[in-house]
Amino acid sequence: MSVTDILNALLSEDLPRALEIFAPELIVCVSIVALLLTRLFGLDRRFSPCWVALVGCLVAFTAAFAQFMYIKTGAVESGLLASLYENARLSATGVGSSGPYFTGLLMHDPFTLFFRLGLLLFLVLMVALTILTGIPDNEDGPDFYTLLFGATLGMMIATSANHLLMLFLGVEMMSVPSYVMVAFLKGRQQSSEAALKYVVFGAGAAGVMLYGVSLLAGLMGTANLPELGARLAYLVGSEGFTLTSPTVLTTVLAIMMILVGLAFKLSVVPFHFWCPDAFEGAAAEVGGFLSVASKAAAFALLVRFVLAFNGSTEVQHDLMLFLGLGLGVVAAVTTTFGNLAAYTQNNVKRLLAYSTIAHAGYMLMAVAAMLVLLGQPDGGPFTAAQIRDEATRSIEGLTYYLVVYLFMNLAAFAVVALIRNEIFSEEIDDYNGLVHCNPATKVLCVCMACAFFSLVGIPPFGGFFAKLLIFLAVFKAGYVHWLMWAILGIAALNTVFSLFYYLRVLKAMFIEPQSETARPVRTPALVSAYVALITIPILVLGASPLQNDLSMTASFVASVLFR
């Protein structure tokens, strides 16, 4: 087929469908251009650029919501959804059909749509938070929101990556704007140093990851993710999975190099060094964004990448088991380190940074459990159908955890940002007696308690059910290999340990007396209403009928990966 024939086929068939699917990303791009134009023509002096950002992310979120509902429920003939589908120009041959697009570079399915929807929802909440906290100001608003939207665009591409090139591009697109956002507080040496450390570690991780991508693509003869597993089985042949085989050894080395880049984004031990300093040096709003959005995108990309090697041959099973056990050990070490290091912190943002590291370990356990289940050798305890069901439950637990994590971590960082505006401090000792201040501050204290108890995993908060789903997946994986039961025991002990450093902050807020020299705190009622609004889902997702609805949606999203 000639180049002309390929272009004609692309323009006549793939391009219209690809543009329909890619609509939310295109809206984000248009928003970025609009923000840049406000600076170019001086419009940011006439009105706040935050409203341009808010409108842009709301429109993108609406488009993503329409796409997800369309592929989940199918076309409807009447009602609000039908009107939404019609206005968004959705079609059964476009958004309604799962599969690769843009010549196979990206993947369109419910898994991608769900994560894109979550990222855009988080973007809406982040823009609303920045409006309330006043960071950034009108002068820096276009620059800050351009970086925020650019990072989100990279995350959206990463969740749908179907090619090694898009995997690397997605990671870099969400990383580079993040480096600048960490240093966005001008004139602060701590922010500049944190950003420099972030850039240096990021550049090193990107270089290792790119070498792994080139090594894997060169060895397999393809960069398409769905083809990697079959190519590996063909190259290894009857040799079996043994590290004495040059092909297997090179493949494992390439995979580990790529996982270095993903581990850096997840702040997994030992690639976590940037996280505490970056969170402490950056504004709390930026820390909240990095702690949630980058984790969600990186986990979606990690799941897609490791599942590329899934298959029915013995070498594929052995590779999945090897990766699963390795990631399980890393997850246990990460969770333990994050919780232990949080004990000695006096800065709330730094404490939440180590909390983020610990929770990355919990979520990584779900991926490890899935891989161990898929890597079950012949004659194992589960049938093929049971393996598929249990692997689906593992990703269901990960997806549910990420949704709850969005609200509980955002609520915690929002409280830190809003209290910072009142007391000009982020030290735990300066939180003493905050509950005795005005009613709006009392609401912030209660919301912080709800977020922390959910992060620990105490019922009836959403974090309890999310952890329970992951722990059940790890327990099931223990039937394939006993090491997963040991990892489960470590995770359970860490859940108990984490309670103490969260209680330290709550003790300061609720029990310790307020200093006589403390600044008067008069938190506005509007900001407390915002924090209460994002705290409600923490309770709803822990003890309400919506818990089952989200669980079923997460199961539906996860099931498409194993069809």
C-alpha positions in Angstrom: 0.0 0.0 0.0 1.4 3.4 -1.0 1.7 6.4 1.3 -1.2 8.0 -0.6 -3.4 5.0 0.0 -2.6 5.1 3.7 -3.4 8.8 3.9 -6.6 8.4 2.1 -7.7 5.5 4.4 -6.7 7.6 7.4 -8.7 10.6 6.3 -11.8 8.7 5.2 -12.1 6.2 8.0 -9.9 6.7 11.1 -9.6 10.5 11.3 -13.3 11.4 11.8 -13.7 8.7 14.4 -10.4 9.7 16.1 -11.4 13.4 16.3 -14.8 12.5 17.8 -13.1 10.4 20.5 -10.4 13.0 21.0 -12.8 15.8 21.6 -12.1 16.3 25.4 -8.4 16.6 24.7 -9.1 19.0 21.9 -11.2 21.2 24.2 -8.3 21.2 26.7 -6.0 22.3 23.9 -8.4 25.1 22.9 -8.5 26.2 26.6 -4.7 26.4 26.6 -4.7 28.5 23.5 -7.4 30.8 25.0 -5.4 31.3 28.1 -2.3 32.2 26.1 -4.3 34.7 24.1 -5.6 36.4 27.2 -2.0 37.1 28.1 -1.0 38.1 24.6 -3.8 40.7 24.2 -3.8 41.9 27.8 -7.2 40.5 28.5 -6.0 39.2 31.8 -6.1 42.8 33.1 -9.8 43.1 32.4 -11.0 39.8 33.9 -9.5 37.0 35.9 -8.1 34.2 33.7 -9.4 31.6 36.2 -12.9 31.9 34.7 -11.5 31.0 31.2 -9.9 28.0 32.8 -13.0 27.0 34.7 -15.2 27.2 31.6 -12.7 25.2 29.6 -12.4 22.4 32.1 -16.2 22.2 32.6 -16.8 21.9 28.9 -14.1 19.2 28.6 -15.6 17.4 31.6 -19.0 17.5 30.0 -17.7 16.0 26.8 -15.9 13.2 28.7 -19.0 12.5 30.7 -21.1 12.2 27.6 -18.6 9.8 26.0 -18.4 7.6 29.1 -22.2 7.4 29.5 -22.6 6.7 25.8 -20.2 3.7 25.8 -21.6 2.4 29.2 -25.3 2.7 28.6 -25.6 2.9 24.8 -27.6 5.4 22.8 -30.9 6.6 24.4 -33.8 8.0 22.4 -35.0 10.8 24.7 -34.1 12.7 27.9 -31.1 14.7 29.1 -28.5 12.1 28.0 -30.0 12.0 24.5 -29.7 15.7 24.2 -26.1 15.6 25.5 -25.2 12.9 23.0 -26.7 14.9 20.2 -24.9 18.1 21.1 -21.6 16.2 21.4 -22.2 14.6 18.0 -21.6 11.1 19.4 -22.1 8.1 17.1 -22.1 4.3 17.4 -19.2 4.0 14.9 -17.2 6.6 16.8 -17.3 6.9 20.6 -19.6 3.9 20.7 -17.0 1.4 19.3 -14.0 0.5 21.4 -10.7 0.0 19.8 -7.5 1.8 18.8 -7.5 5.1 16.9 -5.0 7.5 15.4 -3.5 4.5 13.5 -3.3 2.5 16.7 -1.3 5.0 18.8 -4.1 5.4 21.3 -6.8 3.1 22.7 -10.5 3.9 23.2 -12.4 1.9 25.7 -14.3 2.4 29.0 -11.1 2.1 31.0 -9.6 5.1 29.3 -12.9 7.1 29.4 -13.3 6.5 33.1 -9.8 7.8 33.9 -10.2 10.7 31.5 -13.4 11.6 33.3 -11.8 11.4 36.7 -8.8 13.5 35.6 -11.1 16.2 34.2 -13.3 16.2 37.4 -10.2 16.7 39.4 -9.2 19.5 37.1 -12.5 21.3 37.7 -12.1 20.9 41.5 -8.5 22.1 41.4 -9.4 25.2 39.4 -12.2 25.9 41.9 -9.8 25.5 44.7 -7.3 28.0 43.2 -10.1 30.5 42.8 -10.8 30.3 46.5 -7.2 30.3 47.7 -6.0 33.1 45.4 -3.0 31.1 44.0 -2.2 32.1 41.4 -3.0 35.8 41.2 -4.3 37.5 38.0 -0.8 38.4 36.8 0.4 34.8 36.8 -3.0 33.1 36.2 -2.6 32.4 32.4 0.8 30.9 33.0 -0.3 28.7 35.9 -3.5 27.4 34.3 -1.6 26.7 31.0 0.8 24.5 32.9 -2.1 22.9 34.8 -4.0 22.1 31.6 -0.9 21.0 29.8 -0.1 18.5 32.6 -3.6 17.2 32.5 -3.5 16.8 28.7 -0.4 14.7 29.1 -2.1 12.5 31.7 -5.2 12.0 29.5 -2.9 10.9 26.6 -1.0 8.6 29.0 -4.2 6.8 30.1 -5.0 5.9 26.5 -1.5 5.0 25.3 -1.4 2.0 23.0 2.1 2.4 21.7 5.5 2.7 23.4 6.0 6.1 21.8 2.8 7.5 23.3 3.7 5.9 26.7 6.9 8.0 26.8 5.2 11.1 25.3 2.4 10.9 27.9 4.8 10.6 30.8 6.9 13.5 29.6 3.9 15.7 28.8 2.6 15.4 32.4 6.1 15.7 33.9 7.5 18.9 32.3 4.7 21.3 33.4 4.8 19.8 36.9 8.5 20.8 37.2 7.6 24.4 36.6 4.5 24.3 38.9 6.6 23.2 41.8 8.7 26.3 41.4 5.8 28.6 40.7 6.0 30.5 44.0 8.5 33.1 43.0 11.2 34.3 45.3 11.1 31.2 47.5 14.4 29.4 47.7 12.8 26.3 49.0 10.5 26.0 46.0 13.4 26.6 43.5 15.5 23.9 45.2 12.6 21.4 45.3 11.9 22.0 41.6 15.6 21.6 40.7 15.7 18.2 42.5 12.5 17.2 40.8 13.9 18.1 37.4 17.2 16.3 38.0 15.5 13.1 39.1 12.9 13.4 36.4 15.5 13.8 33.7 17.4 10.8 34.9 14.2 8.7 35.1 13.1 9.8 31.6 16.5 8.9 30.2 16.4 5.4 31.7 12.8 5.0 30.5 13.6 6.1 27.0 16.4 3.6 26.8 14.1 0.9 28.0 11.5 1.8 25.3 14.1 1.7 22.5 15.5 -1.6 23.8 12.1 -3.2 24.0 10.9 -2.0 20.7 14.2 -3.0 19.0 14.1 -6.5 20.5 10.4 -7.1 19.8 10.4 -5.5 16.4 7.3 -3.5 17.3 6.2 -0.7 19.6 2.5 -1.5 19.6 1.6 -2.6 23.1 -1.0 -5.3 22.1 1.7 -7.1 20.1 4.4 -7.3 22.7 3.2 -10.4 24.5 2.9 -12.5 21.3 6.3 -11.3 20.0 7.9 -12.3 23.3 6.3 -15.8 23.2 7.5 -16.2 19.5 11.1 -15.0 20.3 11.5 -17.2 23.4 9.9 -20.3 21.8 10.6 -23.4 23.7 13.4 -21.9 25.9 11.0 -21.0 28.6 11.3 -18.2 31.1 14.9 -18.3 32.4 17.2 -15.4 33.1 20.0 -17.4 31.4 18.2 -16.7 28.1 19.5 -13.5 26.4 16.1 -12.7 25.0 14.4 -13.1 28.4 17.1 -11.2 30.2 17.0 -8.3 27.8 13.2 -8.2 27.9 13.2 -8.1 31.7 15.9 -5.4 31.7 13.9 -3.2 29.2 10.7 -3.7 31.2 12.4 -2.7 34.4 13.8 0.4 32.8 10.4 1.5 31.6 9.0 0.8 35.1 11.6 3.2 36.5 9.9 6.0 34.7 6.5 5.0 35.9 7.8 4.4 39.5 9.2 7.9 39.5 5.7 9.3 38.7 4.2 7.1 41.4 6.9 8.1 43.9 7.5 4.5 44.6 10.6 3.5 46.7 13.5 3.9 45.7 12.3 6.6 43.3 10.6 8.7 45.9 13.3 11.2 46.8 11.8 14.1 45.0 8.4 13.8 46.5 8.7 15.2 50.1 10.9 18.2 49.0 8.6 19.0 46.1 5.5 18.9 48.1 6.9 21.0 50.9 8.4 23.5 48.5 5.4 23.9 46.2 2.1 25.5 47.1 -0.4 23.1 48.8 -2.6 23.4 45.7 0.2 22.0 43.5 1.0 19.3 46.0 -2.6 18.2 45.9 -2.6 18.1 42.1 0.6 16.0 42.0 -0.5 13.6 44.7 -3.7 12.6 42.9 -3.7 13.3 39.2 -0.2 12.1 38.4 -0.9 8.9 40.4 -4.1 8.1 38.6 -2.6 8.6 35.2 0.6 6.6 36.0 -1.4 3.7 37.4 -3.6 3.6 34.3 -0.5 3.6 32.2 1.1 0.9 34.3 -1.9 -1.4 34.0 -1.9 -1.0 30.3 1.8 -1.6 30.0 2.1 -4.8 32.1 -1.1 -6.3 30.5 0.6 -6.0 27.1 2.6 -9.1 28.1 -0.4 -11.1 29.2 -1.2 -14.3 27.2 -1.7 -18.0 27.3 1.8 -19.3 26.9 4.0 -20.5 29.7 6.7 -17.8 29.2 4.0 -15.1 29.5 2.6 -16.6 32.7 6.1 -16.9 34.2 6.9 -13.3 33.3 3.6 -12.0 34.8 4.3 -13.9 38.0 7.9 -12.6 38.1 6.7 -9.0 37.7 3.8 -9.5 40.1 6.0 -10.7 42.9 8.6 -8.0 42.3 6.0 -5.2 42.3 4.5 -6.7 45.4 7.7 -6.5 47.3 8.3 -3.0 46.1 4.7 -2.1 47.2 5.3 -3.5 50.7 8.6 -1.6 51.1 7.1 1.6 49.8 4.1 1.5 52.1 6.3 0.7 55.1 8.8 3.5 54.3 6.1 6.1 53.7 4.4 5.4 57.0 7.5 5.2 59.1 9.0 8.4 57.6 5.8 10.3 58.2 6.2 9.9 62.0 9.0 12.4 62.3 7.5 15.2 60.1 6.6 18.6 61.5 5.3 20.1 58.3 1.8 19.1 57.2 2.6 19.1 53.5 5.7 16.9 54.0 3.7 14.6 56.2 1.1 14.3 53.4 3.9 13.7 50.9 5.0 10.6 52.8 1.3 9.6 53.2 1.1 9.8 49.4 4.1 7.5 49.1 2.5 5.0 51.4 -0.8 5.0 49.5 1.0 4.5 46.2 2.3 1.3 47.8 -1.2 0.2 48.7 -2.5 0.8 45.2 0.6 -0.9 43.7 -0.4 -4.1 45.6 -3.6 -4.3 43.5 -1.5 -4.3 40.3 0.8 -6.9 41.8 -2.1 -9.1 42.8 -3.5 -8.9 39.2 -0.2 -10.0 37.8 0.3 -12.9 40.2 -3.2 -14.2 39.4 -2.6 -13.9 35.6 0.8 -15.6 36.1 -0.7 -18.7 37.8 1.1 -21.8 36.4 -0.7 -24.7 35.0 -2.5 -26.8 37.6 -3.0 -23.8 39.9 -5.9 -23.3 42.3 -8.0 -21.2 39.9 -9.7 -21.9 36.5 -9.2 -19.6 33.6 -12.6 -18.0 34.3 -11.8 -17.5 37.9 -8.5 -15.9 37.1 -10.2 -13.5 34.9 -12.8 -12.6 37.5 -10.2 -12.2 40.3 -8.0 -10.1 38.1 -11.0 -7.9 37.3 -11.6 -7.5 41.0 -8.0 -6.4 41.5 -8.4 -3.6 39.0 -11.8 -2.8 40.4 -10.2 -2.3 43.8 -7.5 -0.1 42.3 -10.1 2.0 40.4 -12.3 2.4 43.5 -9.3 3.3 45.6 -8.3 6.1 43.2 -11.8 7.6 43.1 -11.9 7.8 46.9 -8.3 8.9 47.1 -9.2 11.8 44.8 -11.6 13.2 47.3 -9.8 12.4 50.6 -6.4 13.7 49.4 -7.9 16.8 47.8 -9.8 17.6 50.9 -6.7 17.3 53.0 -4.6 19.5 50.8 -7.5 22.0 50.4 -7.7 22.4 54.2 -3.9 22.9 54.4 -4.1 25.6 51.6 -7.0 27.4 53.2 -5.6 27.4 56.7 -2.2 28.6 55.3 -4.1 31.7 54.0 -5.2 32.4 57.6 -2.2 31.6 59.8 0.6 31.8 57.2 2.1 28.6 58.4 2.0 24.9 57.5 3.7 23.6 60.6 1.7 21.1 62.8 2.4 23.0 66.0 0.7 26.1 64.5 -2.5 24.1 64.1 -3.0 24.0 67.8 -6.6 24.8 68.9 -8.0 25.5 65.4 -11.3 23.9 66.3 -11.9 26.7 68.8 -11.9 29.3 66.0 -14.9 30.6 64.0 -17.6 28.1 62.7 -16.1 27.9 59.2 -12.7 26.8 60.6 -14.5 24.2 62.7 -15.9 22.8 59.5 -12.4 22.6 58.0 -11.2 20.7 61.1 -14.0 18.2 60.9 -13.4 17.7 57.1 -9.7 17.1 57.8 -10.6 14.5 60.4 -12.9 12.7 57.8 -10.1 12.8 55.2 -7.5 11.4 57.6 -9.7 8.7 59.0 -10.5 7.6 55.4 -6.8 7.6 54.5 -6.2 5.3 57.5 -9.1 3.1 56.3 -11.5 3.3 59.2 -15.2 2.5 58.6 -17.6 3.9 57.6 -15.4 6.1 55.4 -14.7 5.3 51.7 -11.1 4.5 52.3 -12.1 1.5 54.4 -14.0 -0.2 51.5 -11.3 0.8 49.0 -8.6 -0.8 51.1 -10.8 -3.9 51.7 -11.2 -4.5 48.0 -7.4 -4.3 47.5 -6.7 -6.5 50.5 -9.1 -9.1 49.2 -7.4 -9.2 45.8 -4.0 -9.6 47.5 -5.4 -12.4 49.7 -6.7 -14.2 46.6 -3.3 -13.9 44.9 -1.8 -15.6 48.0 -3.3 -18.9 46.8 -1.1 -18.6 43.7 2.1 -17.7 45.7 2.4 -17.5 49.5 4.5 -14.3 49.3 1.3 -12.3 48.6 0.0 -13.3 52.1 3.1 -11.9 53.7 2.6 -8.7 51.7 -1.0 -8.6 52.9 0.2 -8.9 56.5 2.6 -6.0 56.1 -0.1 -3.9 54.5 -2.5 -4.6 57.5 0.2 -3.7 60.0 1.0 -0.5 58.1 -2.7 0.5 58.2 -2.5 0.4 62.0 0.8 2.3 62.1 -0.5 5.1 59.9 -3.2 6.0 62.4 -0.7 7.5 64.8 0.8 10.2 62.6 -2.6 11.2 61.3 -3.8 11.5 64.9 -0.9 13.8 65.7 -2.3 16.4 63.3 -5.8 15.9 64.6 -4.6 16.1 68.2 -3.1 19.5 67.5 -6.3 20.8 65.9 -8.8 19.4 68.4 -7.1 18.9 71.7 -4.0 21.1 72.1 -4.7 24.6 73.4 -4.3 27.5 71.1 -1.3 29.7 71.6 -1.9 33.1 73.2 0.2 34.7 70.4 -1.6 32.9 67.6 -3.1 34.9 64.8 -6.9 35.2 64.8 -8.5 32.8 62.3 -11.5 34.0 60.4 -12.0 31.5 57.6 -14.7 32.6 55.1 -17.9 30.5 55.0 -17.6 29.9 51.2 -14.3 28.1 51.5 -15.6 25.8 54.2 -18.6 25.0 52.0 -16.2 24.0 49.2 -14.2 21.6 51.5 -17.5 20.2 52.9 -18.7 19.5 49.3 -15.6 17.5 48.4 -15.7 15.7 51.8 -19.2 14.4 51.4 -18.2 11.8 48.7 -15.7 10.3 51.3 -18.7 9.4 53.5 -21.1 8.6 50.6 -18.6 6.1 49.0 -18.2 4.4 52.4 -21.7 3.9 53.5 -24.4 4.5 51.0 -26.1 2.9 47.9 -23.6 4.9 45.7 -20.9 2.6 47.1 -22.4 -0.3 45.1 -22.9 1.9 42.0 -19.3 2.9 41.9 -18.2 -0.6 42.6 -20.2 -1.9 39.7 -18.9 0.9 37.4 -15.3 0.1 38.5 -16.0 -3.6 37.8 -17.4 -2.8 34.3 -14.4 -0.6 33.6 -11.9 -3.2 34.7 -13.6 -6.1 32.9 -12.9 -4.7 29.4 -9.2 -5.2 30.0 -9.6 -9.0 30.2 -12.0 -9.7 27.4 
